[in-house]
């Protein structure tokens, strides 16, 4: 591809203390917590709604916010507030009231205790109002296209939207894009994929179906209680005979709060890169064609789904893994398995390693993948790029290995990371000090005062 030098003057917006790029779980929590710390906060998002995968991605339920044994709620704070606000509107079930092996958990037992069913429309409203209620300057339909770096620190972000291009200066920027876009623009080092071949986890387009016979689906699971995923033997038989060729071992379907309506997490597109526009286009096309294949298969061969109807597909394909920004500390699988304790822990999680094979139909939860500790910790240093200042990352672009990311990439830990990043960013902007120099003991104390759980010694332990 040839290159062209392009120069132009662009408008410069009024500076804010904190700029959050992306309003998904990490960005939502970051913006809310930064604003509550007294910062002037702006958040931008490429979609027309706040919430990212919670809303535009139709991803749900939120995976467990509890320990692996389901006894202790680990992710609280902004996440818990978000869930309870949805619950008040009849649009969520608090995770303390759900159990593994039931329809809300997709009948999966391992790692699926205390999931959070919620309705995407409720999430849209609650996310929006939480941001606006804290005085956050919300700018939707807006993409970050470059970062401005001076003296080794990010000073702001160049954006584009229907109004054209402009520059948004900020004291500290939080990259909550999931893909580490701002960090990459700023020249931060990053990695992609598994160590052996660089391949990343596949993409999945969520969709919803209605007119499901709920009782027939549950009856099937009663007849085949040992299947890891529903309809596994029917899928395998159809694959063996050539009647069905999607690279999944079963059907991951999750009951919503509405009778007869289920979320489907079963499309799979391998060999694609979430930071490549052509790959994203391919994933959208292929996964929507897979929806047609699945609907036909449901009608022909799956009990309870014979008369189901397609309600909608997500506005965007879901990306499990892309850039992992190399930070001051790289979180590893050993850390999760051994429950490594960190002096700068800012989040605790219990979701297991959930690797969908980048090259086949295996996963998640295949034999051979070590079990994590009942609860494990995420250090602040994994949110701090190793060489670029004025920037924090939160969510699935944190500093972690391919295997560790597969556990911490889900939505509740992303909320927890974002909440910590927001407080640290607000402090750094207020004092004009590098965020990498954040007093993590003070940060931990502040998080605990706001209701966070940071380990077994935390005073805020909550049982089920």
Buried (B, 14 or more C-beta within 10 A) or exposed (E): EEEEEEEEEEEEBEBBBBBBBBBBBBBBBBBBBBBBBEBBBBBBBBBEBBBBBBBBBBBBBBBBBBBBEBBBBBBBBBBBBBBEBBBEEEBBBBBBEBBBBBBBBBBBBBBBBBBBBBBBEBBBBBBBEBBEEBEBBBBBEBBBEBBBBEEEBBBBBBBBBEEEBBBBBBBBBBBBBBBBBBBBBBEBBBBBBBEEEEBBBBBBBBBBBBBBBBEEBBEBBEEEEEBBBBBBEBBBEBBEEEEBEBBBBBBBBBBBBEEBBBBBBBBBBBEBBBBEEEBBEBBBEBBBEBBEBBBEBBEEBBBBBBEBEBBEBBBBBBBBBBBBBBBBBBBBBEBBBEBBEBEBBBBBBBBBBBBBBBEEBBBBBEEEBEEBBBBBBBBBBBBBBBBBBBBBBBBBBBBBBBBBBBBBBBBBBBBBBBBBBBBBBBBBBBEEBBBBEBEBEEBBEBBBEBBBBBBEEBEBEBEB
